[in-house]
Amino acid sequence: MDYYFHPSPRPSSLELLSDEQLLNIYELAVEAKASLDFIEIIETVLTARNMGDFDRSED
């Protein structure tokens, strides 16, 4: 069977946060050593808001 994914028109919870709230969550996630997947999701939202460029190639 062929399936087609229809993304939700609703924004994610992270997209609803203020810039300050999102930065605080990012800092806490890094400090707590949260999963890399979660941190990358936050980085994607921050980058979309032009609030940072996260290049992990140097890590």
PDB file of N, CA, C, O and CB in Angstrom:
ATOM      1  N   MET A   1       0.832  -1.184   0.000  1.00  0.00           N
ATOM      2  CA  MET A   1       0.000   0.000   0.000  1.00  0.00           C
ATOM      3  C   MET A   1       0.875   1.245   0.000  1.00  0.00           C
ATOM      4  O   MET A   1       1.927   1.280   0.639  1.00  0.00           O
ATOM      5  CB  MET A   1      -0.946  -0.001   1.207  1.00  0.00           C
ATOM      6  N   ASP A   2       0.440   2.241  -0.707  1.00  0.00           N
ATOM      7  CA  ASP A   2       1.131   3.523  -0.720  1.00  0.00           C
ATOM      8  C   ASP A   2       0.504   4.433   0.325  1.00  0.00           C
ATOM      9  O   ASP A   2      -0.713   4.604   0.380  1.00  0.00           O
ATOM     10  CB  ASP A   2       1.075   4.176  -2.126  1.00  0.00           C
ATOM     11  N   TYR A   3       1.362   5.007   1.145  1.00  0.00           N
ATOM     12  CA  TYR A   3       0.899   5.926   2.171  1.00  0.00           C
ATOM     13  C   TYR A   3       1.456   7.306   1.882  1.00  0.00           C
ATOM     14  O   TYR A   3       2.576   7.444   1.389  1.00  0.00           O
ATOM     15  CB  TYR A   3       1.315   5.446   3.582  1.00  0.00           C
ATOM     16  N   TYR A   4       0.680   8.312   2.187  1.00  0.00           N
ATOM     17  CA  TYR A   4       1.148   9.682   2.055  1.00  0.00           C
ATOM     18  C   TYR A   4       0.975  10.356   3.400  1.00  0.00           C
ATOM     19  O   TYR A   4      -0.110  10.341   3.983  1.00  0.00           O
ATOM     20  CB  TYR A   4       0.380  10.450   0.931  1.00  0.00           C
ATOM     21  N   PHE A   5       2.042  10.940   3.882  1.00  0.00           N
ATOM     22  CA  PHE A   5       2.019  11.611   5.179  1.00  0.00           C
ATOM     23  C   PHE A   5       1.492  13.027   5.002  1.00  0.00           C
ATOM     24  O   PHE A   5       2.018  13.795   4.196  1.00  0.00           O
ATOM     25  CB  PHE A   5       3.430  11.628   5.825  1.00  0.00           C
ATOM     26  N   HIS A   6       0.462  13.368   5.747  1.00  0.00           N
ATOM     27  CA  HIS A   6      -0.087  14.723   5.752  1.00  0.00           C
ATOM     28  C   HIS A   6       0.341  15.395   7.043  1.00  0.00           C
ATOM     29  O   HIS A   6      -0.176  15.070   8.112  1.00  0.00           O
ATOM     30  CB  HIS A   6      -1.647  14.714   5.608  1.00  0.00           C
ATOM     31  N   PRO A   7       1.285  16.337   6.956  1.00  0.00           N
ATOM     32  CA  PRO A   7       1.710  17.000   8.191  1.00  0.00           C
ATOM     33  C   PRO A   7       0.570  17.778   8.829  1.00  0.00           C
ATOM     34  O   PRO A   7      -0.326  18.276   8.148  1.00  0.00           O
ATOM     35  CB  PRO A   7       2.881  17.936   7.914  1.00  0.00           C
ATOM     36  N   SER A   8       0.623  17.867  10.127  1.00  0.00           N
ATOM     37  CA  SER A   8      -0.404  18.583  10.875  1.00  0.00           C
ATOM     38  C   SER A   8      -0.291  20.079  10.622  1.00  0.00           C
ATOM     39  O   SER A   8       0.816  20.618  10.602  1.00  0.00           O
ATOM     40  CB  SER A   8      -0.291  18.283  12.378  1.00  0.00           C
ATOM     41  N   PRO A   9      -1.404  20.750  10.431  1.00  0.00           N
ATOM     42  CA  PRO A   9      -1.343  22.202  10.238  1.00  0.00           C
ATOM     43  C   PRO A   9      -1.071  22.957  11.544  1.00  0.00           C
ATOM     44  O   PRO A   9      -0.800  24.158  11.536  1.00  0.00           O
ATOM     45  CB  PRO A   9      -2.645  22.695   9.626  1.00  0.00           C
ATOM     46  N   ARG A  10      -1.148  22.240  12.651  1.00  0.00           N
ATOM     47  CA  ARG A  10      -0.907  22.875  13.949  1.00  0.00           C
ATOM     48  C   ARG A  10       0.587  23.013  14.202  1.00  0.00           C
ATOM     49  O   ARG A  10       1.352  22.114  13.853  1.00  0.00           O
ATOM     50  CB  ARG A  10      -1.566  22.068  15.082  1.00  0.00           C
ATOM     51  N   PRO A  11       1.018  24.118  14.802  1.00  0.00           N
ATOM     52  CA  PRO A  11       2.437  24.273  15.123  1.00  0.00           C
ATOM     53  C   PRO A  11       2.829  23.356  16.277  1.00  0.00           C
ATOM     54  O   PRO A  11       1.996  22.977  17.100  1.00  0.00           O
ATOM     55  CB  PRO A  11       2.756  25.737  15.474  1.00  0.00           C
ATOM     56  N   SER A  12       4.109  23.009  16.322  1.00  0.00           N
ATOM     57  CA  SER A  12       4.589  22.199  17.437  1.00  0.00           C
ATOM     58  C   SER A  12       4.601  23.041  18.709  1.00  0.00           C
ATOM     59  O   SER A  12       4.529  24.269  18.656  1.00  0.00           O
ATOM     60  CB  SER A  12       6.003  21.631  17.141  1.00  0.00           C
ATOM     61  N   SER A  13       4.691  22.374  19.830  1.00  0.00           N
ATOM     62  CA  SER A  13       4.731  23.087  21.112  1.00  0.00           C
ATOM     63  C   SER A  13       5.926  24.026  21.188  1.00  0.00           C
ATOM     64  O   SER A  13       5.830  25.108  21.769  1.00  0.00           O
ATOM     65  CB  SER A  13       4.779  22.093  22.274  1.00  0.00           C
ATOM     66  N   LEU A  14       7.052  23.622  20.606  1.00  0.00           N
ATOM     67  CA  LEU A  14       8.236  24.474  20.638  1.00  0.00           C
ATOM     68  C   LEU A  14       8.027  25.754  19.846  1.00  0.00           C
ATOM     69  O   LEU A  14       8.550  26.805  20.217  1.00  0.00           O
ATOM     70  CB  LEU A  14       9.439  23.724  20.097  1.00  0.00           C
ATOM     71  N   GLU A  15       7.276  25.678  18.774  1.00  0.00           N
ATOM     72  CA  GLU A  15       7.033  26.855  17.949  1.00  0.00           C
ATOM     73  C   GLU A  15       6.147  27.875  18.658  1.00  0.00           C
ATOM     74  O   GLU A  15       6.144  29.050  18.291  1.00  0.00           O
ATOM     75  CB  GLU A  15       6.398  26.446  16.634  1.00  0.00           C
ATOM     76  N   LEU A  16       5.409  27.447  19.653  1.00  0.00           N
ATOM     77  CA  LEU A  16       4.522  28.348  20.386  1.00  0.00           C
ATOM     78  C   LEU A  16       5.239  29.120  21.487  1.00  0.00           C
ATOM     79  O   LEU A  16       4.692  30.083  22.024  1.00  0.00           O
ATOM     80  CB  LEU A  16       3.380  27.567  20.982  1.00  0.00           C
ATOM     81  N   LEU A  17       6.453  28.709  21.827  1.00  0.00           N
ATOM     82  CA  LEU A  17       7.204  29.357  22.902  1.00  0.00           C
ATOM     83  C   LEU A  17       7.789  30.685  22.443  1.00  0.00           C
ATOM     84  O   LEU A  17       8.049  30.894  21.258  1.00  0.00           O
ATOM     85  CB  LEU A  17       8.320  28.440  23.402  1.00  0.00           C
ATOM     86  N   SER A  18       7.989  31.575  23.407  1.00  0.00           N
ATOM     87  CA  SER A  18       8.679  32.830  23.101  1.00  0.00           C
ATOM     88  C   SER A  18      10.149  32.520  22.846  1.00  0.00           C
ATOM     89  O   SER A  18      10.631  31.441  23.190  1.00  0.00           O
ATOM     90  CB  SER A  18       8.518  33.871  24.264  1.00  0.00           C
ATOM     91  N   ASP A  19      10.855  33.467  22.244  1.00  0.00           N
ATOM     92  CA  ASP A  19      12.283  33.281  21.990  1.00  0.00           C
ATOM     93  C   ASP A  19      13.035  33.002  23.284  1.00  0.00           C
ATOM     94  O   ASP A  19      13.890  32.118  23.340  1.00  0.00           O
ATOM     95  CB  ASP A  19      12.869  34.515  21.296  1.00  0.00           C
ATOM     96  N   GLU A  20      12.710  33.763  24.318  1.00  0.00           N
ATOM     97  CA  GLU A  20      13.392  33.602  25.611  1.00  0.00           C
ATOM     98  C   GLU A  20      13.125  32.213  26.207  1.00  0.00           C
ATOM     99  O   GLU A  20      14.041  31.563  26.713  1.00  0.00           O
ATOM    100  CB  GLU A  20      12.933  34.699  26.601  1.00  0.00           C
ATOM    101  N   GLN A  21      11.887  31.771  26.145  1.00  0.00           N
ATOM    102  CA  GLN A  21      11.550  30.442  26.665  1.00  0.00           C
ATOM    103  C   GLN A  21      12.276  29.346  25.898  1.00  0.00           C
ATOM    104  O   GLN A  21      12.775  28.389  26.491  1.00  0.00           O
ATOM    105  CB  GLN A  21      10.040  30.210  26.599  1.00  0.00           C
ATOM    106  N   LEU A  22      12.332  29.489  24.580  1.00  0.00           N
ATOM    107  CA  LEU A  22      12.995  28.483  23.763  1.00  0.00           C
ATOM    108  C   LEU A  22      14.494  28.425  24.060  1.00  0.00           C
ATOM    109  O   LEU A  22      15.070  27.340  24.141  1.00  0.00           O
ATOM    110  CB  LEU A  22      12.763  28.771  22.282  1.00  0.00           C
ATOM    111  N   LEU A  23      15.118  29.578  24.219  1.00  0.00           N
ATOM    112  CA  LEU A  23      16.543  29.604  24.568  1.00  0.00           C
ATOM    113  C   LEU A  23      16.789  28.982  25.937  1.00  0.00           C
ATOM    114  O   LEU A  23      17.774  28.267  26.125  1.00  0.00           O
ATOM    115  CB  LEU A  23      17.072  31.044  24.546  1.00  0.00           C
ATOM    116  N   ASN A  24      15.907  29.245  26.891  1.00  0.00           N
ATOM    117  CA  ASN A  24      16.050  28.642  28.221  1.00  0.00           C
ATOM    118  C   ASN A  24      15.943  27.124  28.149  1.00  0.00           C
ATOM    119  O   ASN A  24      16.713  26.413  28.793  1.00  0.00           O
ATOM    120  CB  ASN A  24      14.988  29.197  29.180  1.00  0.00           C
ATOM    121  N   ILE A  25      14.998  26.634  27.374  1.00  0.00           N
ATOM    122  CA  ILE A  25      14.838  25.185  27.230  1.00  0.00           C
ATOM    123  C   ILE A  25      16.055  24.583  26.557  1.00  0.00           C
ATOM    124  O   ILE A  25      16.513  23.506  26.940  1.00  0.00           O
ATOM    125  CB  ILE A  25      13.571  24.853  26.429  1.00  0.00           C
ATOM    126  N   TYR A  26      16.583  25.276  25.552  1.00  0.00           N
ATOM    127  CA  TYR A  26      17.786  24.786  24.869  1.00  0.00           C
ATOM    128  C   TYR A  26      18.949  24.672  25.853  1.00  0.00           C
ATOM    129  O   TYR A  26      19.631  23.648  25.903  1.00  0.00           O
ATOM    130  CB  TYR A  26      18.166  25.722  23.698  1.00  0.00           C
ATOM    131  N   GLU A  27      19.169  25.723  26.628  1.00  0.00           N
ATOM    132  CA  GLU A  27      20.267  25.710  27.602  1.00  0.00           C
ATOM    133  C   GLU A  27      20.086  24.591  28.624  1.00  0.00           C
ATOM    134  O   GLU A  27      21.046  23.901  28.967  1.00  0.00           O
ATOM    135  CB  GLU A  27      20.361  27.064  28.321  1.00  0.00           C
ATOM    136  N   LEU A  28      18.864  24.411  29.107  1.00  0.00           N
ATOM    137  CA  LEU A  28      18.599  23.335  30.071  1.00  0.00           C
ATOM    138  C   LEU A  28      18.807  21.963  29.448  1.00  0.00           C
ATOM    139  O   LEU A  28      19.337  21.061  30.097  1.00  0.00           O
ATOM    140  CB  LEU A  28      17.176  23.445  30.613  1.00  0.00           C
ATOM    141  N   ALA A  29      18.396  21.800  28.203  1.00  0.00           N
ATOM    142  CA  ALA A  29      18.550  20.514  27.524  1.00  0.00           C
ATOM    143  C   ALA A  29      20.024  20.160  27.346  1.00  0.00           C
ATOM    144  O   ALA A  29      20.426  19.018  27.566  1.00  0.00           O
ATOM    145  CB  ALA A  29      17.847  20.542  26.161  1.00  0.00           C
ATOM    146  N   VAL A  30      20.822  21.144  26.949  1.00  0.00           N
ATOM    147  CA  VAL A  30      22.263  20.904  26.782  1.00  0.00           C
ATOM    148  C   VAL A  30      22.893  20.583  28.133  1.00  0.00           C
ATOM    149  O   VAL A  30      23.684  19.647  28.250  1.00  0.00           O
ATOM    150  CB  VAL A  30      22.959  22.136  26.138  1.00  0.00           C
ATOM    151  N   GLU A  31      22.540  21.365  29.152  1.00  0.00           N
ATOM    152  CA  GLU A  31      23.091  21.162  30.500  1.00  0.00           C
ATOM    153  C   GLU A  31      22.723  19.786  31.049  1.00  0.00           C
ATOM    154  O   GLU A  31      23.542  19.131  31.693  1.00  0.00           O
ATOM    155  CB  GLU A  31      22.587  22.256  31.454  1.00  0.00           C
ATOM    156  N   ALA A  32      21.500  19.355  30.796  1.00  0.00           N
ATOM    157  CA  ALA A  32      21.022  18.066  31.301  1.00  0.00           C
ATOM    158  C   ALA A  32      21.462  16.901  30.422  1.00  0.00           C
ATOM    159  O   ALA A  32      21.176  15.743  30.726  1.00  0.00           O
ATOM    160  CB  ALA A  32      19.510  18.080  31.409  1.00  0.00           C
ATOM    161  N   LYS A  33      22.157  17.212  29.331  1.00  0.00           N
ATOM    162  CA  LYS A  33      22.596  16.182  28.387  1.00  0.00           C
ATOM    163  C   LYS A  33      21.410  15.376  27.869  1.00  0.00           C
ATOM    164  O   LYS A  33      21.423  14.145  27.841  1.00  0.00           O
ATOM    165  CB  LYS A  33      23.620  15.249  29.049  1.00  0.00           C
ATOM    166  N   ALA A  34      20.376  16.128  27.456  1.00  0.00           N
ATOM    167  CA  ALA A  34      19.185  15.496  26.874  1.00  0.00           C
ATOM    168  C   ALA A  34      19.584  14.807  25.575  1.00  0.00           C
ATOM    169  O   ALA A  34      20.701  14.978  25.085  1.00  0.00           O
ATOM    170  CB  ALA A  34      18.048  16.546  26.621  1.00  0.00           C
ATOM    171  N   SER A  35      18.669  14.037  25.032  1.00  0.00           N
ATOM    172  CA  SER A  35      18.988  13.300  23.807  1.00  0.00           C
ATOM    173  C   SER A  35      19.372  14.270  22.697  1.00  0.00           C
ATOM    174  O   SER A  35      18.829  15.370  22.593  1.00  0.00           O
ATOM    175  CB  SER A  35      17.792  12.426  23.366  1.00  0.00           C
ATOM    176  N   LEU A  36      20.314  13.840  21.878  1.00  0.00           N
ATOM    177  CA  LEU A  36      20.774  14.667  20.770  1.00  0.00           C
ATOM    178  C   LEU A  36      19.629  14.978  19.813  1.00  0.00           C
ATOM    179  O   LEU A  36      19.578  16.068  19.244  1.00  0.00           O
ATOM    180  CB  LEU A  36      21.914  13.974  20.022  1.00  0.00           C
ATOM    181  N   ASP A  37      18.717  14.038  19.633  1.00  0.00           N
ATOM    182  CA  ASP A  37      17.564  14.278  18.757  1.00  0.00           C
ATOM    183  C   ASP A  37      16.735  15.457  19.256  1.00  0.00           C
ATOM    184  O   ASP A  37      16.331  16.308  18.463  1.00  0.00           O
ATOM    185  CB  ASP A  37      16.685  13.018  18.665  1.00  0.00           C
ATOM    186  N   PHE A  38      16.478  15.515  20.557  1.00  0.00           N
ATOM    187  CA  PHE A  38      15.695  16.611  21.130  1.00  0.00           C
ATOM    188  C   PHE A  38      16.419  17.937  20.965  1.00  0.00           C
ATOM    189  O   PHE A  38      15.812  18.938  20.586  1.00  0.00           O
ATOM    190  CB  PHE A  38      15.407  16.350  22.612  1.00  0.00           C
ATOM    191  N   ILE A  39      17.709  17.945  21.246  1.00  0.00           N
ATOM    192  CA  ILE A  39      18.495  19.173  21.117  1.00  0.00           C
ATOM    193  C   ILE A  39      18.498  19.642  19.663  1.00  0.00           C
ATOM    194  O   ILE A  39      18.405  20.841  19.400  1.00  0.00           O
ATOM    195  CB  ILE A  39      19.945  18.951  21.618  1.00  0.00           C
ATOM    196  N   GLU A  40      18.601  18.716  18.724  1.00  0.00           N
ATOM    197  CA  GLU A  40      18.595  19.085  17.305  1.00  0.00           C
ATOM    198  C   GLU A  40      17.241  19.661  16.880  1.00  0.00           C
ATOM    199  O   GLU A  40      17.190  20.551  16.031  1.00  0.00           O
ATOM    200  CB  GLU A  40      18.938  17.866  16.440  1.00  0.00           C
ATOM    201  N   ILE A  41      16.166  19.170  17.451  1.00  0.00           N
ATOM    202  CA  ILE A  41      14.843  19.734  17.150  1.00  0.00           C
ATOM    203  C   ILE A  41      14.781  21.181  17.616  1.00  0.00           C
ATOM    204  O   ILE A  41      14.293  22.050  16.894  1.00  0.00           O
ATOM    205  CB  ILE A  41      13.717  18.901  17.823  1.00  0.00           C
ATOM    206  N   ILE A  42      15.274  21.440  18.821  1.00  0.00           N
ATOM    207  CA  ILE A  42      15.287  22.815  19.338  1.00  0.00           C
ATOM    208  C   ILE A  42      16.168  23.691  18.452  1.00  0.00           C
ATOM    209  O   ILE A  42      15.800  24.823  18.135  1.00  0.00           O
ATOM    210  CB  ILE A  42      15.793  22.850  20.809  1.00  0.00           C
ATOM    211  N   GLU A  43      17.326  23.173  18.052  1.00  0.00           N
ATOM    212  CA  GLU A  43      18.221  23.937  17.186  1.00  0.00           C
ATOM    213  C   GLU A  43      17.551  24.275  15.856  1.00  0.00           C
ATOM    214  O   GLU A  43      17.762  25.360  15.314  1.00  0.00           O
ATOM    215  CB  GLU A  43      19.512  23.157  16.938  1.00  0.00           C
ATOM    216  N   THR A  44      16.751  23.359  15.332  1.00  0.00           N
ATOM    217  CA  THR A  44      16.044  23.599  14.075  1.00  0.00           C
ATOM    218  C   THR A  44      15.066  24.765  14.226  1.00  0.00           C
ATOM    219  O   THR A  44      14.970  25.621  13.347  1.00  0.00           O
ATOM    220  CB  THR A  44      15.296  22.326  13.624  1.00  0.00           C
ATOM    221  N   VAL A  45      14.344  24.790  15.345  1.00  0.00           N
ATOM    222  CA  VAL A  45      13.396  25.877  15.585  1.00  0.00           C
ATOM    223  C   VAL A  45      14.151  27.193  15.787  1.00  0.00           C
ATOM    224  O   VAL A  45      13.732  28.229  15.271  1.00  0.00           O
ATOM    225  CB  VAL A  45      12.506  25.567  16.817  1.00  0.00           C
ATOM    226  N   LEU A  46      15.250  27.161  16.526  1.00  0.00           N
ATOM    227  CA  LEU A  46      16.043  28.373  16.735  1.00  0.00           C
ATOM    228  C   LEU A  46      16.604  28.897  15.413  1.00  0.00           C
ATOM    229  O   LEU A  46      16.588  30.102  15.164  1.00  0.00           O
ATOM    230  CB  LEU A  46      17.189  28.099  17.723  1.00  0.00           C
ATOM    231  N   THR A  47      17.091  28.006  14.581  1.00  0.00           N
ATOM    232  CA  THR A  47      17.629  28.408  13.277  1.00  0.00           C
ATOM    233  C   THR A  47      16.535  29.013  12.410  1.00  0.00           C
ATOM    234  O   THR A  47      16.773  29.999  11.713  1.00  0.00           O
ATOM    235  CB  THR A  47      18.271  27.207  12.559  1.00  0.00           C
ATOM    236  N   ALA A  48      15.337  28.434  12.446  1.00  0.00           N
ATOM    237  CA  ALA A  48      14.212  28.964  11.668  1.00  0.00           C
ATOM    238  C   ALA A  48      13.853  30.379  12.124  1.00  0.00           C
ATOM    239  O   ALA A  48      13.343  31.180  11.340  1.00  0.00           O
ATOM    240  CB  ALA A  48      12.984  28.039  11.796  1.00  0.00           C
ATOM    241  N   ARG A  49      14.121  30.677  13.380  1.00  0.00           N
ATOM    242  CA  ARG A  49      13.853  32.022  13.916  1.00  0.00           C
ATOM    243  C   ARG A  49      15.060  32.945  13.751  1.00  0.00           C
ATOM    244  O   ARG A  49      15.064  34.065  14.262  1.00  0.00           O
ATOM    245  CB  ARG A  49      13.464  31.936  15.400  1.00  0.00           C
ATOM    246  N   ASN A  50      16.075  32.475  13.043  1.00  0.00           N
ATOM    247  CA  ASN A  50      17.318  33.243  12.852  1.00  0.00           C
ATOM    248  C   ASN A  50      17.965  33.608  14.179  1.00  0.00           C
ATOM    249  O   ASN A  50      18.458  34.721  14.363  1.00  0.00           O
ATOM    250  CB  ASN A  50      17.040  34.515  12.051  1.00  0.00           C
ATOM    251  N   MET A  51      17.955  32.642  15.106  1.00  0.00           N
ATOM    252  CA  MET A  51      18.516  32.875  16.435  1.00  0.00           C
ATOM    253  C   MET A  51      19.787  32.079  16.673  1.00  0.00           C
ATOM    254  O   MET A  51      20.238  31.968  17.813  1.00  0.00           O
ATOM    255  CB  MET A  51      17.499  32.531  17.493  1.00  0.00           C
ATOM    256  N   GLY A  52      20.366  31.529  15.632  1.00  0.00           N
ATOM    257  CA  GLY A  52      21.599  30.786  15.802  1.00  0.00           C
ATOM    258  C   GLY A  52      21.866  29.897  14.620  1.00  0.00           C
ATOM    259  O   GLY A  52      20.969  29.551  13.851  1.00  0.00           O
ATOM    260  N   ASP A  53      23.122  29.535  14.495  1.00  0.00           N
ATOM    261  CA  ASP A  53      23.543  28.604  13.450  1.00  0.00           C
ATOM    262  C   ASP A  53      24.340  27.523  14.167  1.00  0.00           C
ATOM    263  O   ASP A  53      25.431  27.776  14.679  1.00  0.00           O
ATOM    264  CB  ASP A  53      24.399  29.320  12.301  1.00  0.00           C
ATOM    265  N   PHE A  54      23.792  26.334  14.198  1.00  0.00           N
ATOM    266  CA  PHE A  54      24.365  25.254  14.984  1.00  0.00           C
ATOM    267  C   PHE A  54      25.073  24.266  14.071  1.00  0.00           C
ATOM    268  O   PHE A  54      24.438  23.400  13.470  1.00  0.00           O
ATOM    269  CB  PHE A  54      23.280  24.546  15.809  1.00  0.00           C
ATOM    270  N   ASP A  55      26.385  24.398  13.972  1.00  0.00           N
ATOM    271  CA  ASP A  55      27.190  23.529  13.131  1.00  0.00           C
ATOM    272  C   ASP A  55      27.913  22.538  14.020  1.00  0.00           C
ATOM    273  O   ASP A  55      28.817  22.920  14.764  1.00  0.00           O
ATOM    274  CB  ASP A  55      28.192  24.342  12.273  1.00  0.00           C
ATOM    275  N   ARG A  56      27.537  21.294  13.958  1.00  0.00           N
ATOM    276  CA  ARG A  56      28.121  20.272  14.818  1.00  0.00           C
ATOM    277  C   ARG A  56      29.324  19.592  14.184  1.00  0.00           C
ATOM    278  O   ARG A  56      29.866  18.650  14.761  1.00  0.00           O
ATOM    279  CB  ARG A  56      27.084  19.240  15.166  1.00  0.00           C
ATOM    280  N   SER A  57      29.753  20.043  13.018  1.00  0.00           N
ATOM    281  CA  SER A  57      30.865  19.387  12.339  1.00  0.00           C
ATOM    282  C   SER A  57      32.174  19.562  13.105  1.00  0.00           C
ATOM    283  O   SER A  57      33.101  18.772  12.927  1.00  0.00           O
ATOM    284  CB  SER A  57      31.011  19.934  10.927  1.00  0.00           C
ATOM    285  N   GLU A  58      32.262  20.581  13.948  1.00  0.00           N
ATOM    286  CA  GLU A  58      33.471  20.826  14.728  1.00  0.00           C
ATOM    287  C   GLU A  58      33.459  20.127  16.064  1.00  0.00           C
ATOM    288  O   GLU A  58      34.468  20.148  16.769  1.00  0.00           O
ATOM    289  CB  GLU A  58      33.655  22.290  14.938  1.00  0.00           C
ATOM    290  N   ASP A  59      32.344  19.501  16.446  1.00  0.00           N
ATOM    291  CA  ASP A  59      32.244  18.836  17.759  1.00  0.00           C
ATOM    292  C   ASP A  59      33.056  17.569  17.794  1.00  0.00           C
ATOM    293  O   ASP A  59      33.087  16.883  18.816  1.00  0.00           O
ATOM    294  CB  ASP A  59      30.791  18.520  18.097  1.00  0.00           C
TER     295      ASP A  59
END
